[in-house]
């Protein structure tokens, strides 16, 4: 057998030594529960303030969940006209169904509160993991809230919200597992978690990859120790983690779904959430600030002799890479990067003593704010939640379409999801919705040109459609252009939307 190089051995030994020396402190130790309550309540309160209205993905999740509830797992697209009959790989079907059932049980308030509670629970788990690994309570609060700041722009009711819960839970299962011997029960529980996750959101790719990385590191350790009996269970663990990606109603067909979205140049060029973060854009400032903070914390910790757990260090680099590819991936770096940064300073200084009465007062005050926010959400009228779409314009377009069953409706993204949710009788007659994977590159180019009313070819999507509805709030330039179009007349217009009909 070829011996590993001295440099490689040093890295592995340092990682094992760091892991062995990390303090394992119960997160329920005296005083720590108050800090976790404070963090969870603050995240819930902040998320509740941000989610006063439904977002475009929320509407999609609701009408897709309704379809699953009424017709079962979809196989072919019957929702939109442009991609009618195309294979529909609804990878997020379970998350959508959960949201739809929540809406049936408690209306829009239940949907928003479910999302906010799920997100808050995820950050509580992240904070508890930090405490368990020996991070001081104040540092835990700082790094957990920093991760929340990066993720805040995506703290909306959507299938991704469940990933905010699953990702730190998986980190706990993996990082809390025994470093030697065979995989224990805790790490094996990650497999059913990944199976559920694979039917909820595409971020399962990172989760399965992390479990596979953990198994690979343990295989390497077993080979160095010549503990060949440990190879089989860890190889099996890594194989099971990879196979969970295909434990969906679509099997290996989900590969097509992932390939249509990841690295799609049309999505990146269109200024969507698939665009790389830009330091010149205010939405990206929190991300880049945390990148710098994590880098500084890592370097200072390294200089002081701290060494990261190998899997966590690799995950931090990987999540940073995927975050730099697409803005929507920044929350995953927030979880991994902030945990890594906190981990590098375990035991570096004596924890600051905070009076128990002060801890309880802060936790109680924030918990009260969270309860008040929940009550306000429950009492808010449904009209408050759905104010993001041009209701009257949508209803007017639906009335016109109802008189002509053959008439298809061309709508911008927000108006389209509103039509499909509020007027299910128009299913199959709306030109397109938010499912970018359903359309060819040429179609995506036409869609984005139409919605921005940009370039000389933006009008080409109008061919074949005699009715158009546009949101003034989200696409003001397109709304203005439709009021000026020759051969079209405005049949409805208000501050929120425009409906135009082709003459003749």
N, C-alpha and C positions, 0 to 999 in steps of 0.2 A: 504494500500500500504506500502511496506517495504521501509524505508528511506535508501538512499545510505550511505555507510560508510563515516566517516569524511575525511579519506585520499582521497577517490575517489572524494568527493565533492570539496576538496581543489584543486585537479588537474584540475577538470573541471572549477572551478572559476578562477584559474590562467590562464588557456588557454583562457577563454573568456576575462579576463582583458587584457592579452597581445594582443589579437586580436583587442580589442576596442581601445587600445592605439597606435596601429601601425599607423604611418602616411601614408596617401594615397596621394602621390604626383604625379601629372600627368607626365608621362614620356616625354611629349612634352614640359615640363617647360623649360625656357631659359637655354641654355647650355647643356641640357641633350641629345638633338638630335645629337649633334656632337660626344658625347661619343658612342652612339649607332652606328652611321655611322662608327666610327673607329673600334669598335668591329666586326661588320658585315664584313667590308672590310678586316680586318686582318684574320678572319676565312675563308673567301672565298679565299683569296690569299694563305693561308697555305694549304687549301684543294686542290686547283688547282695544287700546287707543288707536293702533294702526289699522286694525281690521274693522273699521266702522262700516265699510261697504264691501260687497263681494267683488272679487276680481275675475278677470276673464277665464282663468283656469278653474275657478270655482263653479261657474256656470257649466263649463264643459264636464267637470266631474259629476255635477248633478244630473245633467241629461244623459250622460253615458251610464251613470249608475241606475237611472230609471230604465234605460234600455236593458241593462243586465237583469234588473229585477223582473222585468216583464217578459223578456224574450230569451234570457240565458246568455252565455258567453258569446259575443259576436265573432263571426268569421269573415263576413263580407261587409263592406261599407254600404249602409243604406241611409246614412245621415245627410250627406252632401251630394250635390249634383255633379261637381267636377270629377270626383273620385268614386262615383257610384259603381258598385260592383267590385271595386278593388279589394284585395285582402286587407282585413282590419285586424291587426295584432294589438289588442287592447291590453297591454302589459300591466296597466294600473287598475284593472277591473275591480279588484277587491277593495282598494281604497275608495274608488268611486261608489261602489255599492254601500260601503260603510257611511259615506257622507249622505247618500240618498236616504238611507234608513234613518240617519240622524235628523234629516229634514222632515221626514214623515213623522217622527216622534215629537219634534219640538220646533219645527220651522227653521228659519235662517239663523236665529239666535243659537239653536243647538249646534248647527254646523260650525259657526264661528267659535263658540265656546269649546267644542270638541277639539278644533284645531289649536286654539290657544292653550288648552290644558295639555295637549300632547306635546307641544313645543316646550312648555314650561317643565313638564316632567322630564324631557330629554336633558335640559340644562341642570335640573336637580341631580339626575344620575351622573352627569359629567362632574358636578361639584362634589358629589359623594365619592366618586372614584378618586378625585384629587385628594380629598381628605384621607381616604383609605391608604393612599400611597405616601402619606406623610406631609402633604402640603399644608401650610398653616391656614387657618380659616380666612384671614384677611387676604392672603394671596389667592386662595380659592375664589373668593368673591370677585377679586379684581380680574382674574383670568377668565372666569366663567362669564362675567358680564361683558368682557372684551369679546369673547366668542359670540355672545348674543348680539353685540353691536354689528359685527360683520354679517350675521345672518338676518338682521332685522328686515332688510328689504324683501326677504322671501318668507317672512313670518305671516303668510296669508293662508286662508283655507284652500288647500290644494293637496294632492297626493304626496307631495314632497314633505308635508308636515310630519307624516309618519316616519320618514327617514330621520328626522330630528330626534325621534325617540329610539329608533332601532340602532342608529350609529353609535351613540354612547353606550347603549346597553351591550352591544357587541364588543366594544372596547373593554368594558368591564369583564365580560366573559373570558376574553382572550388574555388580558393583562393580569387578571387575578388567578389564572391557571397556574398549576405547579410547573416550575421550570425544568424539572428533571423527571425521569421515568415516563410512564405512559400517560396519555391524555386522560384527565379526570372527567367527572360527570359535567362539571360546569362548562368546559369547552365543547363537549358533545352537544350541549343544549343550544349552541350556536347554529347547529344544522337546521333544526326546525324553525328557529328564528329566521334564518336565511330563506327557507322555503316560503314562509309567509311574506317576507320582504320582497321576494322575487315576483309576487303577484300584486304588489302595492306600488313600488317605485323603482326606477332604473338605477338609483344609487346603490342598489344591492351589488352592483359590480365592484364597488369599493369594499363593501363588507365581505363578499366572498374572497376577494383578493387578499384581504387582511388575514382571514383565517388560513388561506393557502400559504401566505407568507410565514405565519406563525408555524404551521406544520413544516414548511421547508427549513426554517431555522432549527427546529427540533430534530429534524432528520440530519442536518449538518452536525448538530451537537452529538447525536447518537453515533454518527460515523466516527467522530473524533474520539469518543469514549470507547468505541468498538462495542457499543451496546446494541447489537443487531436485533435483539428481541423488541426494542422500541421502534424499529423502523416501520414495521407493518402497520401498527395503529396510527402512526402519524401520516404515513402515505395514504392510508384509508381516509383519514380526516381531511387531508388536502383534496383527495379525489371527490369525496362527498361534498365539500364546499364548492368545488367547480360545478358539480352536477346539479346543485340547487338552483343555478341560474336557469335551468331548463325544466324545473318542476312547476310548470305552468300549463294551462290548457293548450298552449301553442308549441310546447316542446322546443325543439331546436329552431323553430320558426322565429323565436324572439331575436335571433342573431340579425335577421333582416331589420327588425325594429331598431336595434341599437346602431346598426351601420347607417341607417337613414338619418340619424340625428347627430351622432358623435362626429365632429369634424366636418359637418356639412358646410361648404363654403358659402352657399346662399344664405343660410341662417346667420353665419358670422358677419357677412357683409351687410346685412339688412338692419343692423343696429338692434337686434333682439337680445334676449338674455343669453344667447349663445355667443355673443360678441366678447372678445377678451376684455378684462377690466382695463380701464383707461385712467391713469393718474390725473388727467385733466378734467375728468368728470366727477362731480361731487359724490355721486353714488358709490364711487370706488375708493374714496378717501379713507373710510374706516378700514377697508381691506388692506390697503397699502400701509396704513399706520400700524396695524397689527402684525403685518409681515415684518416691518422694521423692529417692532417691539419683541417679537418672537426671536428674530435673528440676534438682537442684542442680548436677550436673556440667555439664549443658547451659548453664545460666545463667552459671556461672563461666567456662566456655569462651567463650561469646558475649561476655562482658564483656572477656575478654582478646584478643578479635579473631578467634577461630576461627569458621568458618562451616561448617555441615554440607553434605555432598553432598545436593543437592536431593531425589533419590529416597529416600535413606536417612532424611532428616528427615520426609518425607511418610509413609514406611512406619512410622516410629516413632509418629506420630500415629494412623494407621489401626489399627495393632495395639493401641495403647492403647485406642482406641474399642471394638474388638471384645472386648478383654479385660474391659472394664467391663460389657459386655453379658452375658457368660457366663464363669464361673470356668474352664471347660475351655479357654478361649482364652488364658489368661494366659501359657503358655509361649512363644507367638509374639511377644508383647511382650517377653518376657525376651531372646529372641535379638536382635530389632531394637533395643530400647531400650538394652541393654548395649553393643552394637556402636556405636550412636550416641554414647553417653556416652564410651566409650573414644576414639572418633574425634575428639571435641571437644578432646582434650588431647594430641594428637600433637605431640611436640616442645616441650611447655610447660615441661618441666624435664629436666635431665640424668638419664638412667636410673641407678638405684642399682646399683652394682657388686656382684655376688655371685660369690664364688670358684667356679671351675669344679668343684673337688672337692666343694663343698657342693651345687651343682646336681646333680651326678651321684649323690651320696649320697641326696638326697631323691628323685630320680627312680627310683633303684634300689629304695629302700625301698617306695615306693608301688607300683611295678611288682610287687614281690614280694607285697605285700598283695593286689593284683588277681589274681595267679596262684593264690595260696592260696584266695581266694574262689571262683575258677573251679573249682579242684579240689574244694572243699567242695560246690559245687553239683552237680558231676558225680557225687559219691559219695553225695549225699543220697538216701534212699529216696523212691519216688514218693508214698508216703503223706504225706510232709512237704509236698509241693507242693499236694496236693488237700485239705488239712485245712480249707479255708475253707468247704466245703459239708458239710451234715449227712449223711454217707455212709450210716449205718445207717438213718436215716429214709427216705432216698431209695430204698435197696434194698428196704425193707419196702413202700413205696408201689408200687414197680415190680413186686414179687411179687403184690400184690393186683391191680394192673392187668393183669398177664399172665393171670390166671384169668378175666378178663372183657374180651374184646377190644373191647367197645363203651364201656368206661369211660374217660372223660376225666379228667385230673388237674389240679386247680387248685393251683398252687404259687406261693410268693413268688419274687422275681426270682432269688435265689441257688439255691434248690432247683430251679427250672425249668431253669436252664442245666446244673445237675448231672444232672438226669434226662435231658436231651437228649444230653449228652455220654457219660455212662456207660451209658445204656440206649437206644441208637438205635432199638430196636424200638418205642419210645414216640413216635417222630417223628409229628407230626400229632395227637397225643392230649394234649399238654400245653397248657394254656390259653393262655399267653403267654410271651414271653421278653423280651430287652432291646431289641428293635428297635422303638423308640418310633414310628418313621415308619410302622409297619404298622397302627397303630390310630387310630381316630377320636378327636376331642377328648373325646367323651362316654366312650368306652372308657378313654382315659388317665385321666380323672377317676376312674372306677370302680377302675382298677388301683391308683392311688396311694392312694385312700381305703382299699382293702382291705389293702394292705401296711402301712399305718400304723395300721390299725384305728381310724381317727379319724372322728368325725362320726356322724350318725344313719343314713347310707346305706352304710356300709362293707360291710354284709352282703349287699347286693344282688348282688354278684358271685358269691355262693355258689349262686345259683339255677342249676340245670342241672348242678351238679357234686355228686358223691357221695363224692369222695375229695380230701382236702386235705393237703398237706405243707408245713411251715413251718420255717425256720431260727430257732432261738432266738437265735443270735449276732447275726443281722442284723435280725430283726424280733421282738424279745422280747415286745412288747405283743400282736402278732397271735397269737403262739404261746400266750400266756396266755389270750387271749380264746377261742381254739379249744378249749382244755381245759374251758372253762366253758359252751360253747354248748349250749343245749337242742336235743334232736333229733339230737345227734352223740355218738359215743363215740370215745375215744382208743384207737387200736389199737397205737400205739407211741409211746414218749416216752423221751428221754434228755437229757443235758445239751446236745446240739447241735441236736436237732430234734424235731418232733411230727408224727404222722400221725393224722388224724381221719377217720372214716367216718360217713356219714349213716345213721341208724337207719332200718330198714324198707326 
